[in-house]
Amino acid sequence: MSRQHWKIGLYVTAVIAAAWLWFWSFRLGFRPPEWVAILVLMWIPGLLSILFRVMFREGFADVGWRVGKLRFWAWAYLGPLSLATLSVLAGVCSGRAALAPHLSEQTMLDAVVFKLSWLVPNSPNVGLLCQRLLSVAFIGMVPGFFFALGEELGWRGYLLPRLMRAHWPFPLLLSGLVWGIWHFPLFVFTGYAHGAVSVSLLMFTLLTVLFGVFIGWLRLVSGSVFVAAMAHASFNGFVQSFFGVSFVGDGSWFWVGDYGVFTLVSYAFLVAWLYWSGRVRIALTNNFAWDKV
């Protein structure tokens, strides 16, 4: 048991230190393309998990290589889209957000790796939104899934099963907390913080704790790290690439942003339901015998 705790601490320390060093290199003059910077960052947890598995001869059996049943893929894909839709509707109805002006002057899709112009730029706003939604849903998800897989190999493919094997309390919440803390250099060194850095750090960490429960639960019930990556990619795609650029307003980030109040509330209700219904308990106790892996 003590060896398990030691390896968990070493892994968490390594991934957090690597993230800080990666961003610190930019301050020293290193200037990779934006997509390279993001790709390397998101693959730090996965690459280090592979390194740890090889170093400590742990094997790869507990990563979660199953494809997973279709219903869990539906949860992963449609869950973030549904909650984002509810959050933005709440923001629009409360006057906290509105459709972005001059929508046609934006790009249809910004997938970091590439950008796509509008297929029919003279469409009304509804047509533009449909074009963007379809491009995010079917094109943007491809690179988004590959990027997210790097993180999920580490968080839900490596860290989560070890927290469970070491009998840490609330492993889903704890893995989400580590996930949030790992993002801190992104806020400190870049403009990712929408408001005060301290407020953004708090709100974003709360998001990763809540969203981490959802992704972790999907990972356990599906047995698939790929389903977890799909949920991660769906959130990034729909919340950021679709709603995040389509609906704006003064202080809209605080209400309907990727870690805005309405977003947090929606995930809080989802997490409460997962715990109240017993789904988390069943996933933690019955789906995987981690001690036998």
Summary of the structure (lengths in Angstrom):
residues: 293
radius of gyration: 19.1
end to end distance: 14.5
largest distance: 63.5
contacts: 948
relative contact order: 0.16
helix: 73%
strand: 3%
